[in-house]
Amino acid sequence: MINENVIKGQWKVIKGEAQKLWGKVTDDEWDQTRGNVAEMEGLLQRKMGYQQDEAKSELHNFLGRFNAGTGSGNEFPEYDAPEKESRPYHDVVMEEDTGVGSTNEVETDKTY
């Protein structure tokens, strides 16, 4: 079961991402659904040519990325975002400005 309150709370973000994914559906058409899952499924059927089961599956998988699942027996698992990759932090030490534009970089073991 999809939590429509979550959808409505994140509507601008969800609508923008949906527009990127299903470009044949206009901004106004998404707005007309008012975040109603059944209406969104019907819209995908009409505009994208999906069968009913395909529209439901595609939409629910998409909405799962926004944690719109209830977490209680939801047949559409929530999206697991990849862990943020840590990158080494570089300290840049500037020596006397000679006007030449050179720097001495010192790499540290710091990771953020």
Secondary structure by P-SEA (a helix, b strand, c coil): cccaaaaaaaaaaaaaaaaaacccccaaaaaaacccaaaaaaaaaaaccccaaaaaaaaaaaaaaaccccccccccccccccccbbbbbbbbbbccccccbbbbbbbccccc
